[in-house]
Amino acid sequence: MPELPEVQTICQSLSRQLTGLRIESAQQISKLRKSVATADLDLFCRGKTIAQICRRAKYILIHFSDQSGLILHLGMTGCFIINPEDGIALKHERVCWHLSDGSRWRFCDARRFGSLQLCPSSLSFEKHPALIGLGIEPLQENFTGQYLKELCQLRKVPIKTLLMDQSHVVGVGNIYANEALFRSRISPRKLATRLSKVQCEHLANAIQDVLTAAIAAGGSTIRDYHDVDGSEGHFSLQLQVYGRSGLLCPNCNTVIRRLVQAGRSSFYCPHCQRG
């Protein structure tokens, strides 16, 4: 599933290509996990101008000039393609928007876990049910070691599990949680309540550093992810522990191990990340 860096990369690409364009019509070709009937989608979008595109957690927010908008989620295999209108639906194309410059903006999703929701002008994005329960953005200035310490101190769950909980911290995801814990030398199994203030400071900094570096590299392509133009993310070349079980730790040459936490794979160095 695309995580914060991948979604941010896609938002930047969509913003460059779509901002200022008017939607001539919209069509749902087949259903997503959450979708809108063609008649309702077309009525909502037709004639509206795309004013801004931004991200909240792993959601892509399309702001229209009349203060309404769309809330999109890529799910596990979703992607966007923008190309000249040819009247032919692509394989796995689920939704499309016909734009004022003659192009067709397509939402493709092989597994249909993506979602499309409407946000009317009478309801702000912040109060939309899809977004209202989300936690703090890890790249905001108020995501600090002190904030993380306060979040951790009463929660007797593994720190990796806590970082993956979108009601507390959004967008970190499995890849970057593994990498940040390795950088801060904290075991993914360590209980959140047992982290010291210094460890929380190191972890908050590591999360921000790894996310920033991943955005600069265009995200990580592990399986399906690619940008709007089809390019892959190159941060996967910089991964130090994720997906590397059985290989040697880049710091100490200890064999990297894998364990399953809350149904997700965790990768760690038992020497560098003790406890």
C-alpha positions in Angstrom: 0.0 0.0 0.0 1.4 3.5 -0.9 2.5 5.2 2.3 3.0 8.9 3.0 6.0 9.5 0.7 4.3 7.8 -2.2 1.0 9.7 -1.7 2.9 13.0 -1.4 4.8 12.3 -4.6 1.6 11.5 -6.4 -0.1 14.7 -5.0 2.8 16.8 -6.3 2.5 15.2 -9.8 -1.3 15.6 -9.9 -0.9 19.2 -8.7 1.5 20.1 -11.5 -0.7 18.5 -14.2 -4.3 19.2 -13.1 -4.4 22.5 -11.2 -6.4 25.1 -13.1 -8.2 22.6 -15.3 -12.0 22.3 -15.6 -13.8 19.0 -15.4 -16.0 18.5 -18.5 -17.5 15.2 -17.3 -16.8 12.3 -14.9 -17.6 8.6 -15.1 -17.4 5.6 -12.9 -16.5 2.6 -15.0 -16.6 0.0 -12.2 -16.8 0.1 -8.5 -14.1 0.7 -5.9 -14.2 -0.2 -2.2 -16.0 3.1 -1.8 -17.3 4.7 -4.9 -19.9 7.0 -6.4 -22.5 6.2 -9.1 -21.7 7.9 -12.4 -24.7 10.1 -12.4 -23.9 11.5 -8.9 -20.2 11.8 -9.7 -20.8 13.6 -13.0 -23.3 16.0 -11.4 -20.9 16.7 -8.6 -17.8 17.3 -10.8 -19.1 18.7 -14.1 -17.9 22.2 -14.8 -15.8 22.5 -11.6 -12.2 23.8 -11.7 -9.4 22.0 -9.8 -8.0 24.7 -7.5 -5.6 22.7 -5.3 -4.4 19.2 -4.6 -2.9 18.2 -1.3 -2.5 15.2 1.1 -4.0 14.3 4.5 -2.5 11.1 5.8 -2.7 8.6 2.9 -5.7 10.5 1.3 -5.4 12.7 -1.7 -7.7 15.8 -1.4 -8.9 17.5 -4.6 -10.1 21.0 -3.8 -12.5 22.6 -6.3 -12.8 26.4 -6.7 -16.3 26.3 -5.2 -14.9 24.9 -1.9 -16.2 21.4 -2.6 -13.9 18.5 -3.5 -13.0 14.8 -3.7 -11.3 12.5 -1.2 -9.3 9.7 -3.0 -7.4 6.8 -1.5 -5.2 4.5 -3.6 -5.8 1.3 -1.5 -3.2 -1.3 -2.2 -2.8 -1.1 -6.0 -4.4 2.2 -7.1 -2.7 4.5 -9.5 -3.4 7.6 -11.7 -2.8 8.0 -15.4 -3.2 11.3 -17.3 -3.1 11.1 -21.1 -4.9 12.3 -24.2 -8.6 11.4 -24.5 -9.0 8.3 -26.8 -12.4 7.1 -25.7 -11.0 3.7 -24.6 -10.9 2.5 -21.0 -7.6 1.1 -19.8 -7.3 -2.3 -18.0 -8.4 -1.9 -14.4 -9.7 1.7 -15.0 -12.4 2.4 -12.4 -13.0 6.1 -12.6 -12.2 8.8 -15.2 -12.5 12.5 -15.5 -12.6 14.3 -18.9 -10.7 17.6 -18.6 -10.8 20.9 -20.4 -7.4 20.5 -22.1 -8.6 17.4 -23.9 -6.9 14.9 -21.5 -8.4 12.1 -19.5 -7.5 11.6 -15.9 -7.9 7.9 -15.0 -8.0 6.1 -11.6 -6.9 2.5 -12.1 -6.9 -0.1 -9.4 -6.4 -3.8 -10.0 -7.7 -5.0 -6.6 -10.4 -2.3 -6.1 -9.4 -1.5 -2.6 -9.1 2.2 -3.5 -11.9 4.7 -2.6 -13.6 7.8 -3.9 -15.7 10.0 -1.7 -17.4 13.4 -2.2 -16.9 16.4 0.0 -19.6 19.0 -0.6 -19.0 22.7 0.0 -21.2 22.6 3.1 -18.8 20.2 4.8 -15.1 21.0 5.3 -12.5 18.4 4.6 -11.4 18.5 8.3 -15.0 17.4 9.3 -15.5 14.8 6.7 -16.1 11.3 8.3 -13.1 9.8 6.4 -10.7 12.3 7.9 -12.0 13.4 11.2 -10.5 10.6 13.3 -6.9 10.8 11.9 -3.9 11.5 14.1 -1.0 13.9 13.8 1.0 14.4 10.6 4.6 13.3 11.3 6.1 16.0 9.2 4.5 18.8 11.1 6.5 20.9 13.5 4.5 19.7 16.5 5.4 16.1 15.9 8.3 16.1 18.4 10.0 13.8 20.8 8.0 15.3 23.6 4.7 14.7 21.7 5.8 11.1 21.0 6.7 10.6 24.7 3.3 11.8 25.8 1.7 9.5 23.2 3.7 6.5 24.3 3.7 6.8 28.1 0.3 5.1 28.8 0.2 2.7 25.9 1.4 -0.9 26.6 1.6 -1.9 22.9 4.8 -2.5 20.8 6.1 0.8 19.5 5.9 -0.5 15.9 2.1 -1.2 16.3 1.6 2.2 17.8 3.3 3.9 14.8 1.0 2.0 12.4 -2.1 3.2 14.2 -3.5 6.0 12.0 -5.6 7.4 14.9 -2.3 8.4 16.5 0.3 9.1 13.8 -0.7 9.1 10.1 1.0 7.9 7.0 4.2 6.3 8.4 3.3 2.8 7.2 5.1 -0.4 7.4 8.2 0.3 5.3 9.1 3.6 7.0 8.2 2.4 10.6 10.8 -0.4 10.1 13.4 2.0 8.8 12.8 4.7 11.4 13.1 2.2 14.3 16.3 0.8 12.8 17.8 4.3 12.5 16.8 5.1 16.1 18.1 1.7 17.4 14.8 0.7 18.9 13.3 -2.8 18.7 9.9 -3.0 17.0 8.8 -5.2 20.0 9.7 -2.7 22.7 6.6 -1.5 24.5 5.8 2.1 23.8 5.4 2.9 27.5 9.0 1.8 28.1 10.6 4.3 25.7 12.6 7.0 27.3 12.4 10.6 26.4 15.7 10.4 24.6 14.5 7.4 22.6 11.4 9.3 21.7 13.4 12.2 20.5 15.6 10.0 18.4 12.6 8.2 17.0 10.7 11.4 16.1 13.7 12.7 14.3 14.3 9.4 12.5 10.7 9.3 11.3 10.9 12.8 9.9 14.3 12.1 8.3 13.3 8.9 6.6 10.0 10.3 5.3 11.7 13.4 4.0 14.4 11.3 2.2 11.8 9.0 0.8 9.8 11.9 -0.7 12.9 13.3 -2.2 13.5 9.9 -3.9 10.0 9.7 -5.2 8.9 7.1 -2.7 9.6 3.3 -2.7 8.6 0.9 -5.4 8.4 -2.5 -3.9 5.6 -4.0 -6.1 2.9 -2.0 -7.8 3.6 1.7 -6.9 4.6 4.2 -9.6 4.1 7.9 -10.1 1.6 9.5 -12.4 4.1 9.5 -15.3 4.9 5.8 -14.7 8.3 6.3 -13.0 9.2 4.2 -10.0 10.3 5.4 -6.5 14.0 5.1 -5.8 14.0 5.1 -2.0 13.8 1.3 -2.2 17.5 1.3 -3.1 18.2 3.0 0.3 16.3 0.6 2.5 18.4 -0.8 5.3 16.2 -3.4 7.0 12.8 -3.6 5.3 12.5 -6.8 3.2 16.1 -7.8 4.0 15.6 -10.7 6.4 18.5 -13.1 6.2 20.9 -10.5 4.9 23.5 -8.7 7.0 22.9 -5.5 8.9 24.7 -2.6 7.3 25.9 -1.4 10.7 27.2 -4.6 12.4 26.9 -7.5 10.0 24.4 -9.3 12.2 21.7 -11.2 10.3 18.5 -9.2 9.9 15.4 -11.0 11.3 11.7 -10.9 10.4 8.8 -11.2 12.8 5.0 -10.7 12.3 3.3 -8.0 14.4 -0.4 -7.2 14.0 -0.4 -9.1 10.7 2.5 -7.1 9.2 6.2 -8.1 8.7 8.7 -6.3 10.9 12.4 -6.4 10.0 15.1 -5.6 12.6 18.7 -6.2 13.6 18.8 -8.1 17.0 22.1 -6.5 17.8 21.5 -2.9 16.9 17.9 -2.9 18.1 18.0 -4.7 21.5 15.2 -4.8 24.0 
